[in-house]
Amino acid sequence: VLDLLRSFVDGFALEISALSPGLVSAERLFCKFLRQGIEVLTAAALADSSGSVSLVAMSFTGPLLRVAKRAGPCPTLEHRCQALLKCLADVPKVFDGLLDSFRERLEEKAASELRGCDEGDTGPVTSRASATEQEACVPEPPPAPRKCPFAAAVASADEPAEVLPPPSPVSFQMPVEAVCLQKDPREASLQQTKRPSSQAYQDTPEWGKLRAFCIRSRICVNFNRDAGDIRCTSSADCCNFRHACAVCGAEETGGPKAQYQNHGGWNCLRLQAWLTVHGA
């Protein structure tokens, strides 16, 4: 890459030698150098920044300034030459910063898709399904003490002729491990209860992909639900998120019940193509 830069800089050596003294002609040649060599300069600086800076300084900016100064001082051209050399030296650092930010965005995207998104954490708009999930997360109080089953078994095994006083109830506290391992009956009932047919699409991976994209883009999730489901009841001006189709970007036009007059992402005709592009 440095050989390409060297041949490019040598091509301007003849133009510098034939340049008339003065600031205007020197600045024109400087701009021409940048226009024609921006790709070569960037690639060479990325491969070897120090070598590129020294090559440009000795073979182009130095001779150019010497010719321009024959007609008098030229502080603006000196400032531009110094800025060019500084930018060449900073190319690797800027490139590394861009790579780091790109990796961070990829990690955030993967993390948001793995843990899912809850629109209730980022705005006041909630759905019926999220309210049910919050209710299921309420901890159950510990079970009340109960009678020991062994006392009742011993009393029933005695001879019927003997009348024995009723055994005193013996209570015991269940171990903490047993309490923690008990299943929540409401959790079992939620697992047995299926979603209505109008909300069955919410269990599909395609909806999870669309839902995660809405959260990252600050687009209303409820607005992008199926037309047969309960969509966002807030107007576009009052909702904390954009009322727009997450697939094609068509925004709500407003008016009474506008969320049902404008399609969302799940009913968009381009949904299948969008899912193919986003790897669903």
N, C-alpha and C positions, 0 to 999 in steps of 0.2 A: 504493500500500500504506500509506503514511503517513496518507492521508486516512481509510482504514478504522481505523487505530489511533487517530487523533484522535477520530473519532466514538465508538469504543468507550470511550476514556478519558472523554470528555465525559458518557457515560451514567452513570459512577460519580460524577460531580461532585455530583449531587443527593443521592446516598446519603451522601457524605462530609459534606455540609452538614447533613443530618438525623441524623448519627451522634451518639450520646450519648458524652460523654467517658469514656474508660476503655480499658484494654488489651485486654480480651476482645472487645468489639465491633469494635475496630479490626483485630485479628488475624483475626476471622471475615470481615470485608470484604476483607482482603488475600488470604485463601485463595480467596474467591469470585472475586476478580479474576484470580487465576492459573488457576483451573479453567475459567472461561469464555473467557479470552483467550489461552491458551497458543499456539494456532495463529496468531492475528493478531500476537502479540508476536514469534514466531519469524520469520514472513515479513517483518515490518517491519524487524526487526534485520538480517536477511540482505540486505535491499535498502539500508538506510541505518542503520547501527548508531548513529552519533553522534546523528542526528536522533531516533531512537527513544528513546535514553537521555535526552536533554534533555526530550522530550515527556512521558515517564512520570515523570521526576523533578519537573517543574514542575506537572503537572496531576494527579498521583495520589499518589506517595509523599510529597512535601512537604506538601500539605494534610492527608494522612492522619496524618502524624506530629505535625503541629501540634494536631490535634484530640485525639489520644491523649495528648499531653503535658500537657493541661489537668488530668488526674487524677494526674499524677506522671511520673517518668522511666520510659521503656520501652526498655531496651537491647536486648531480644530482637527487638522489632519494628524497631528501627533496623538491627540486623544483617541481618534478612531483607530489608529494603528495599535495603540496600547490596549484598547478594548478588544480588538481582534485577537491579539496574543493571549489575553486573559481568558477569553472564551474558549480558545483552543486548549488551554491548560485545564479548564473546568469541564470539558466534555466527558471524561470518564466518571467524574463525580455525579454529574447530572444524569448520566445514563444509569448508574447504579441506583440513584434515587427513584427513577422511573420504574426500574425493575422491582424495587422493594415495595412501592405503592401498588404495583400490579399484583404482586404476590399477596399482599394484605387484602386486596379486594377479592381475589380468588378464595382466600381462606374465609373471609367473612361470608361470601356467597355459599360456600360449602357448609359452614357452621349454621347459617340461617335455614338452609334446606334440611339439615339433619335434625335440628331441635324444633323445627316448625316455627310458626309465627302466631302470636296472639294479638289480634287487633285491640283487645281490651286494655293492653299495657301501654298503647300509644295513643289512645283517644277514647272519647266517651261512647263511641258506637259499639255495641255488643250485639250478639246474635243469640237466638234461643239455644243453640247447641253449646255456645260458650258458657251460658248461665247454668246449664245442666252439668257441665264439667266442673264449674266452680262449686256447685252444691255437692258433687261427689267427693270433692277434696276436703270437706269439713270433717275433722277428726271425730270419731265416735267415742263417747265417754266410756271409761272402763266398766266392765260388768260388775253388778252388785254381788256381794258375798252370797253363796248358796249353801244349802245343807249338805253335809257329808253323805254320799250315797252308801258308804259302808255301814253306817249305823242302821239305816232302814233295812239293809239286807240281813244283818244279824238278828234284828227283831222279828223279821218274817220267818226265819229258820228255826226259832224256838218252838217248844211243844205248845199246843193250843190250850192245854189244861192249866198251865201256869199263867197267872195274870201278873204281868210285870209292869212296873211303872213306865210310862212313856220315856224313851231316852231323850236326854237333853240335846237340843240341836247343837251340833258342832260345825262351826264355820271355818273355812280356811280361805286364804287369799291365793289366787292363782299366781303362778310365777310370771315374771315380766315377759319371759320368752314366749310363754303360751299365749299371753295377751297379744303380743306383737305378731304371732304367727296366725292368729284368727283372721279369717277373711271377713271383710265388710259385707254384710248381706245386701247392702244397696249396690255394691260393686258387682255382685253376682247378678242382681236384677238388671243392672245397666248392660251387662254383657249379653243377657238373654233378650233384652229389648232391642229390636232392630229399628233403624231410622225409617221414617216414612219414605214412601217411594219418591216423593218430591225432593228429599234430601239425601238419597242414597249416593249421589255423585260425590258427596263430600268425603266418602271413604276411599276414593280412587286416587292413585298417585298423580294423575293429571291435574286434579283439583289442588293437591298439595303443591305442585309446581307453580300453578297459576297464583295460588294464595301467597306463597313466599315471594313471588315477583311483585305482587301488589304492595306488600309491606315494605320491601326495599325501595320501591318507587314512590312511596307516599300516595298510593292510589287506594280508594275505598274498597275494601274487600267485599263488604255487603252489597255494594253497587254491582259488582262483577259476579254475583251469584246467579243461579239459574232463574229464568223468568217465572217458573212455577214456585219458587221458594220465596221466603220473606227477604226482601231487599232493603236497602238503607231507607229509613223513613225521614231522614233529615234532608233539607234542601241543600243544593250545591253550595249556597252561601254560608250555611250554618255548620256543615260537616267539616271536621278537621282534616279530611283527606279529599283528594281530587275525585270528582264524579266523572270518570272517563273509562272507556274500555281499555283494559290492560293489553289487549292484543293489537288492535288497530289504532288506538288513541282517540277514538271519537268521543267527544265530551258531551255531557248532558246539556240539552237545550233549554231546560227550565220549564216552569209551569206546574200545575197540579198533577201529582203522581207522575212526575217526569221520569222517575227511575224505571217505571214500567213502559214508558213510551220510547226509551232509548235502550238499546241492547247493551249487555255487559260482556265480559270476556268469555264466560262459559257458553253464551249463545252466539258468539261472533263466528262469521263464516270462515274466518282465517284461523280458527283455533287449531285445527289439525296441522296446518303448516307451521304455526307458531310452536307447537309442541315438538315437531320434528326438528326445528332449528335449535330449540333449547334442550334437546336431548331427553324428552320425557318418555 
